[in-house]
Amino acid sequence: MSKRQELSKWAHFVSSGACCSFCFLDARFDLPVIKNFKKYVTNPKSLRLNGKTFQMDTFTLSRRSRKLLVFLAVISISPSILAQIPAAPKTLQSPAAAAFSTHGDIPVSLFTGKPDINVNLHTITDHKLEIPIALNYDASGVRPDAHPGWVGLNFNLSTHYAVTRTIRDGPDDCPYQDSRGKLGYFLAAGLVNDNNWNTSAGIKSIVDNSFLGRDLEPDEFAFNLPGISGKFYWGHDGKFKVLCDRPVKVKLSSNVIDTAPPFIPPSNTHITANYFSVWRNEPNYRLHAKGFIITDESGNKYEFGGSNAFAEYGIDFFAQGAETWNCNAWYLKSITQVTGQVTNFTYERGAMVAQMYFSLYQGQYKVGGGGFLDAECENNPSLFPVNGPVNGKLISPIYLKEISGTNYKVKFTSTQSMDLRYDEAIFAPYVNWNKSPLGNNNQTHNILLYLYSCYYPVRSPSCVETDPPLADLLATLQWRKLDKIEIQTPGGVTVKEFGFTYNNLPNERLMLQSVQEKSGAKVVPPYVFSYFSSPGVSLPFYARSHTDHWGFNNGKPITAPDFSIPNFYTAYGDTFRSPDADSKYVKAGSLTRIKYPTGGMTDFVFEPHTYSKEVKLARWTGLDSYPSNKLAGGLRVREIKSYDPNIAGSEVVKTYSYVAGFNPLIPNAALLSSGVLGGKAQYYFTGYTPKPNDNFTYTQNIFSTQSVLPGSENSYGSHIGYSEVVEATSTGGWTVHKFSNFDNGYLDTQASGTLQTGFTAYQPYNSTANQRGKKLSEEKYHANGSRVSKNVYQYALTGALADYSARAERTLLTYLCDGDHRVYEGTAYLIDVRPFLPSQEVYTIYDQDNPAQYSAATTKNYKYWPNGQLHIQSETDSRGEEIKTRYQYPPNFPDAVHVAMTSRNQIGTASSTLTYTGPDNAPVTLRQQQVDFGLFNGFYLPKKVSSGVGTVLPVTLSSDIDFLTYDIRGNLLTYKERNGMNTKLEYFGPADVGKTDLLKKRTVSDGAAEAQAVSYDHKTLAGIQSITDPNSKATFYEYDELGRLANIRDNNAGGVVRASYCYNYAGQPTPCTALAPTGSIAASSLVLIASELPLPVTLIRFEAVKKEAIAVLTWTTSFETNADRFEIEHSENGKTWKQLGIVMAAGESTDDHTYSFDDSKPLKGENLYRLKMVDRDDTFAYSQIRSLVFSDSEAEIYPNPVSVGKKLNLTIGDLGTVRSIQFFDSAGKMVLQSPVARTIDTDRLIPGLYIMQITFLDGSVSTHRVVKQ
């Protein structure tokens, strides 16, 4: 080998020591979590240099995978788009009886067939921040080579918030450009920031630059935090590009790359360091970015990392003495709310763990017409490496220890698990080879350095190779299990805890068996989990099974004869990696049942995936279709059944069919699967031709046990997506869901430019994954086949591609072993992060008697600002009338306050909301609302909300509420509502431990009568403890050990009991005889699974008022569960009702929500309105009816009541019907008679209250109150 060849390979080797974790997106409602680990890898390679084999992985693995959850189960506008308009604080309500756990309604990501299985344990509330503590189960199937996390196989705890990265080429934050690594994309991105970046000449120039040690592919950073998840990339223009359905802002926590892993490289002072290690005698390993700060649209800041105590690291398992540790993930350090309240996360570093995997790679090439050679110019290279077919990563994990906020602590206790470990036999070949002459007689500590107790965790002055038994070294790999979660007061007193029970056996994977809530001696029955088992079927040992193409169990263990079968390269996939045909292996270990504390059950029936279409290797060229269904690995849900085992007929069953072309008139017809496989499972590639530097031919053949090609997983973390899914319930009828997919217009596109003439499936492309899996339509049918309703959705990309994309170049310059030739590989591609949002929704309800004549359709259209915030929403009802609403946010205004708010990313609340008709550029105004902000104690907070009605801009606005003062913690102190009294609020302060920022007193005063005050006290982590009314009458609320309301008493804890509550769980009867002797209130009866579902909402207000010629409907709900929408209905006679429009419900909420709807063209005469409140299963209820009367002879002035200055506006159908307009003062004296006109001059009126009298030609009179200011 020539020196140039050696240097070429060495440069490639040292730039490949990158470590990353696989990050994917999961389909589910909207709770972000970190899922269990993905096991498969990308194109592993190795390099022999001076007799030493180095693994050249362009990937790494992490202890836990981080699947992010961004899929919405229903089509709705992002919460940030329609942020709540600031309003007066709600009056604190008295506590209610605690609710039993809701269960039995398991949402499903139909596009992937994956149910969203969650066990909600507790929710942390601190000021306006909520952090759910929940168990999330990954129902996609068990991957045998993925080691369970600390809550058991396929389970994850929701509180593990992190930024994780997938390294592409080299780490973006690498600060070096030498043997320690490639200069990272953060520093080298300028090379692709020109107009030639995707031309042949530009790509070739970049290939030359990359060979000098420059990373030109941006890493993918995936993040999840409470309620938000997404990805971001460093852009070629020096700005982060964020892919998220919320307008979050990302920045580095420090522009200086100076954070080192918490490990010290080997030096000859302490140990005989590996001669080939570039880190030998260095003061630290590769430096990395300190962390990231993500700011949501409310201005709340989430800091990830900040020091190496909040980072997780990985290193090549068999190169611990030679390679560098790399940062895999930055964990959430703190949350700082916009008003300064801080929530802190504390972690502890655990013992080393490992993630091993089966990995074979063989590359051969030939120049001209010669024979095939390997990288060492050897003929007939061996497939099976003498150092073994297993590789992996050593990982230094951190575990969540505590979350602390203003009024609470949450403590997480974990200990070492005793579950199944890696078999020593998979490590022995590598260790033995390393010590042999072929491995240069190296010492074991050169490859397993961090398994030596004399080196880590405490480094002794001298660490001598003693050749310890391999079993002793492997014993240092220790995994943890979470034992309990304690909810504590700020002082550390435990209020309640959740205990976790596992099988915890040395011959089995760690599996969660139960979770139980308790407080002191009080214990609630546990959640109990059951898993699939079958006689003679068990999960294999780690890294001892071939697994199917996607890493799932197929019952085919690895044996030595496997590698000597004829035509191994071409037969490998069909022989060893095919999916499990009878499904018992792929189901092994998967969840089948949850038993709830109430005694209710939910059973899950899973089945393997199927598909009838498959994306071609060149992904932009189309699909391969098949005449019959093919089997794919992993699981999809077929049936979910919820029931009470003690009540006959209580079953609620939902079934799912993944078929194309469903017809409700022939529901049992045999149909092909609607599944589209996202990529080929291929192991042997021949005839690849990179670009040579001069006139010669170069051909390469590649074999790799890497089964799933890059891009084969969709944006929801699955290798398969379904274009059509049919959902059926036990009550009859079907719902047909259709989704965007490869087969209906959403293929990926070809890369932006390339050098090589040949094509490889590993070549990059421009992905459109973010556009797939969107719901295109939803149709509901009765059991007789008649259609009930249909929703059709359209989507659009928003924002300019140049502003919302990152450029990337994947390049490689290879010097061939003959020393005279080299070949170029280079592909330029774009990473598109533009929001793909609903642009239109058409909802049609079909009349069952005459659908052609009486069906009603409502159309909604949406336009967005470039960052994805809603700009214009329009709604057209069944009468063809269109009402539009325009939203403008702080970035849309140039004044100093809005500019400052934008710099802090406080952009979620619309500063201006305009309702109108007509074209966007010449609107006919109906109503306008404006929110003013001010600077209070360093915080930008609402100052005033005002509104007004009118037909032209600018609209005269009147104040709805003035927010007068705030305290230094951002709590509102005083405010005044329109025509209301002044309200003063007082709060508990920092000295009131456990009650800080909670309301202490509310005082209402009009400045004349005596002020009315209501006082509150609180029990830490429970709720309101007492309410004292203005007459000093107190009501005391008493809680049991679990924080549930127990008694309501007069005055204090010793007062007379007025009501008591008793909680009974199935199988755990509680004596309820000792209740209040008088005035008892019985808790509502327990229904585990109801055949008739409760109403979706609690409606506390529904009003209809006239504003000019518009009917304005407003309503408020105090509780919503499973709520889907409100259908607004109109009638002239109270018998025939027509739908005017639809307003989507909040869905799941215990807070008050206020909604509104405008009828811009009410009929002359009486108009009747009602709400049809519909839940997600189409159960519905009607509201009370409201009536408004409109007449041509009726005159209205606006605003009404009127506060006027120099003029007043009059609205009337025919001005000619008016005889006179007069104003009278409070004594009845006429002070002004105005000419009949639509604009009346009131400048001559002195300030005061007047009665305006309008007399019509027919003698009728209309009177109105007018206030002159």
Secondary structure by P-SEA (a helix, b strand, c coil): ccaaaaaaaaaaaaaacbbbbbbbccccccbbbbccccccccbbbbbbcccbbbbbcccccccbbbbbbccccccccccccccccccccccccccccccccccccccccccccccbbbbbcbbbbcccbbbbbbbbbbcccccccccccccccccccccccccccccccccccccccccccccccccccccccccccccaaaaaaaaaaaaabbbcbbbbbbbcccccccccccccccbbbbbcccbbbbbbccccccccccccccccccccccccccccccccccccccbbbbbccccbbbbcccccccccccccccccccbbbbbccccccbbbcccbbbbbbbbbbccccbbbbbbbbbbbbbcccccccccccccccccccccccbbbbbbbbbbbcccccccbbbbbbbccccccccccccaaaaaaaaacccccccccccccccccccccccccccccccccccccccccbbbbbbccccccccccccccbbbbbccccccccbbbccccccccccccccbbbbbbbcccccccccccccccccccccccccccccccccccccccccccccccccccccccccccbbbccccbbbbbbbbbbbbcbbbccccccbbbbbcbbbbbcbbbbcbbbbbcccccccbbbbbbbbcccccccccccccccccccccccccccccccccccccbbbbbbbbbcccccccccccccccccccbbbbbcccbbbbbbbbbcccccbbbbcccccccccccccccccccccccccccbbbbbcccccccbbbbbbbbbcccccccbbbbbbbbbbbcccccbbbbbbbbbbbccccccccbbbbbbbccccccccbbbbbbbbbbcccccccbbbbbccccbbbbbbbbcccccccaaaaaaaaacccccccbbbbbccccccccccbbbbbbbbbccccccccccccccccccccccccccccccccccccccccccccccbbbbbbbccccccccccccccccccccccbbbbbbbbccccccccccccccbbbbbbbcccccccccccccccccccbbbbbbccccccccccccccccccccccccccccccccccccbbbbbbcccbbbbbbcccccccccbbbbbbbccccbbbbccccccccccccbbbbbcccccccccbbbbbbbcccccccccccbbbbbbbbccccccccccccccccccccccccccccbbbbbccccccccccccccccccccccbbbbbbbbbccccbbbbbbbbcc
